[in-house]
Amino acid sequence: MYPQEIVQPMRDELTAVGFKQINEVEQIEAEINATGTTLVVVNSICGCAAANARPGVRFSLDNEKVPSNLVTVFAGVDREATDAARSLMVPFPPSSPSMALFKDGELVHMLERHHIEGRNADIIAENLRAAYNEHC
């Protein structure tokens, strides 16, 4: 587990733009199964999360259509909640960072780590906006 003082600024990047930090299994299941669309970000301490994933997610929210619910779990910290979120992202293997869009509890769009590494934040934002425009 990472020290809280290192992780907190990375959590704050997402909560500052409206994401709800999830720490409990029951919370993640309730959020994902809520009516409407839910974007789940599996946050990470890695460099591609800092340079590409978190900025890309933030930029993606500058769009006419956005998910109804924004939630995040932190890989390596919120272990049970992260595992619960990942169990609902099947058939995709666990990866962090990653982003999943659910509509009425059904997975409709997924960005895995290999979609994030090597791509800049603008490309990630455009990918997410296209998903929002289709599903939100």
FENVEN-V900758 format. One record per run of one state. SS is the DSSP state (A for helix, B for strand, O for the rest). FROM is the first residue (numbers start at 0). TO is the last residue. If there is no record, write none. Layout:
ss | from | to
SS | FROM | TO
SS | FROM | TO
This chain:
ss | from | to
O | 0 | 2
A | 3 | 14
O | 15 | 18
B | 19 | 20
O | 21 | 23
A | 24 | 31
O | 32 | 35
B | 36 | 42
O | 43 | 45
A | 46 | 59
O | 60 | 67
B | 68 | 73
O | 74 | 77
A | 78 | 86
O | 87 | 96
B | 97 | 102
O | 103 | 104
B | 105 | 110
O | 111 | 111
A | 112 | 115
O | 116 | 119
A | 120 | 134
O | 135 | 135
